[in-house]
Amino acid sequence: MINLDDPKKFRPLVGQAHQVAMNMLRPISRKYDQAEHEYPQELDMLAAMIDGLSDSGASEGAGAAGVRREENDGDKTVKNGANLASVMSIAEMCWGDVGLLLSMPRQGLGNSAIASVANPEQLERFDGVWAGMAITEPGVGSDSANIKTTATLDGDHYVINGEKIYVTSGDRADAIVVWATLDRDLGRAAIKSFVVPKGTPGMRVDRLEHKLGIRASDTATIIFENCRVPAENLLGSPEVDVKQGFAGAMATFDNTRPLVAAMAIGCARASLDLTRDLLEQAGVVVDYDRPAIVQSAAAAKLLQMEADWEGAYLLTLQAAWMADNREPNSLEASMAKAKAGRIGSDITLSCVELAGSVGYSEAELLEKWSRDSKILDIFEGTQQIQQLIVARRVLGLSSAELK
Ligand SMILES: Cc1cc2nc3c(=O)[nH]c(=O)nc-3n(C[C@H](O)[C@H](O)[C@H](O)COP(=O)(O)OP(=O)(O)OC[C@H]3O[C@@H](n4cnc5c(N)ncnc54)[C@H](O)[C@@H]3O)c2cc1C
């Protein structure tokens, strides 16, 4: 029988993440929304705490760095593992603040890329490194198979040339995981990812973006000019397997999309919780045991949003659980990201609407959450791209057949 309860073994982790979100992130949320580009110093202490928990084994996969598809060791037992733990703890942290979660040292999306595709030696070498992820380029967004940044083998180094834009934590991270092509004539199979440590000659941050939301998180344009990295910094295998196509690089997305879905879930949960309290203060009590049709319009709207939220939450847990259990989850990862990204935007904006002028003013964080949430339906593949991937998988069509 399916058990839809949260796994008991993750309750202490989720509880801790909730405490951190409430006591450490919420109090500085507005400060760093207003002080865009200022580094949230408070996160250093928090990151040290999380490192301590990870070292002691007390937190299994408490963040983005925890996602990894373990080798099939023949163990057929069902696992609730690091992927599930990561989505649950990230949702809690984003109940606190999405921008601050994205600014957490050593928990970058580049860390998920490393965790997803690095070999054991690289995993050890890059342990503890805070890594951003650079895929997007001027002229290359959703169509990531068209990457123009090049990596050319020269002796025992690759020489990287190109421009990457919108790199989350691009200024603050210790290293950037850069997607570049070994040979543009070989198409998407030749796209590989490279770990480029901060300070490597030839890599420079050109500028930081001003944004609608997640302002606590820095978003950088990075230029690579004859940037030399050791050949062993190419993540995974250097072989160009044309048959495998884009699968190697795409493996990262199967792990990171559920994480972004979890961010949307956490932010939407925050909006729902606060709106329910505000409605209650205004005399509208939402009764979860009675049909929406017999309740006030505001209560009915909240119930409908709760149902949407639940659907996104369960899809996200499913996608992460499948990764933990070594099941192919590209379809489910995209379904989770599409559903959570959309309901995240819908819910946070509808909560502004339900709370009226209080929702729109800076007296509460509702307006901020509606701004923060929007990016979660854009990066790591937009809403439209997720729907395209889902349609291709369901209909059994290739990317050439359905564009
Ligand atoms: C704050 C922020 C942080 C980011 N962080 C990172 C990061 O860390 N690393 C990184 O590499 N990138 C990052 N990005 C970039 C992000 O991943 C891209 O913006 C995203 O992939 C969309 O690409 P684009 O902006 O070029 O839009 P486009 O690809 O040009 O798309 C524009 C519109 O067209 C739609 N569209 C495109 N193709 C199709 C199609 N085939 N069918 C239907 N509709 C389509 C899209 O859904 C979208 O609505 C970030 C962006 C922002 C704003």
The ligand as a Gaussian input file, in Angstrom:
#p B3LYP/6-31G(d) Opt

LIG

0 1
 C       17.762000      34.904000     -11.647000
 C       18.247000      33.914000     -12.648000
 C       19.156000      32.946000     -12.259000
 C       19.643000      32.037000     -13.212000
 N       20.589000      31.123000     -12.811000
 C       21.183000      30.362000     -13.765000
 C       22.317000      29.542000     -13.437000
 O       22.746000      29.442000     -12.279000
 N       22.917000      28.877000     -14.448000
 C       22.490000      28.953000     -15.736000
 O       23.096000      28.325000     -16.602000
 N       21.398000      29.688000     -16.080000
 C       20.754000      30.403000     -15.123000
 N       19.697000      31.203000     -15.463000
 C       19.224000      31.224000     -16.844000
 C       17.942000      30.429000     -17.027000
 O       18.182000      29.052000     -16.863000
 C       17.385000      30.785000     -18.401000
 O       16.907000      32.110000     -18.307000
 C       16.276000      29.860000     -18.839000
 O       16.793000      28.607000     -19.161000
 C       15.508000      30.398000     -20.064000
 O       16.377000      30.770000     -21.057000
 P       16.227000      32.236000     -21.752000
 O       16.160000      33.233000     -20.681000
 O       17.309000      32.351000     -22.760000
 O       14.833000      32.201000     -22.468000
 P       14.467000      31.577000     -23.880000
 O       15.025000      30.190000     -24.006000
 O       14.840000      32.551000     -24.945000
 O       12.897000      31.478000     -23.772000
 C       12.027000      32.622000     -23.838000
 C       10.598000      32.113000     -23.765000
 O       10.331000      31.225000     -24.849000
 C        9.893000      29.963000     -24.384000
 N       10.405000      28.887000     -25.234000
 C       11.683000      28.669000     -25.599000
 N       11.777000      27.578000     -26.382000
 C       10.518000      27.079000     -26.501000
 C        9.947000      25.957000     -27.178000
 N       10.694000      25.112000     -27.866000
 N        8.609000      25.772000     -27.075000
 C        7.828000      26.620000     -26.359000
 N        8.312000      27.693000     -25.710000
 C        9.633000      27.930000     -25.770000
 C       10.461000      29.860000     -22.960000
 O        9.723000      28.958000     -22.175000
 C       10.331000      31.290000     -22.481000
 O        9.037000      31.531000     -22.043000
 C       19.167000      32.088000     -14.538000
 C       18.222000      33.052000     -14.910000
 C       17.783000      33.958000     -13.994000
 C       16.783000      35.001000     -14.440000

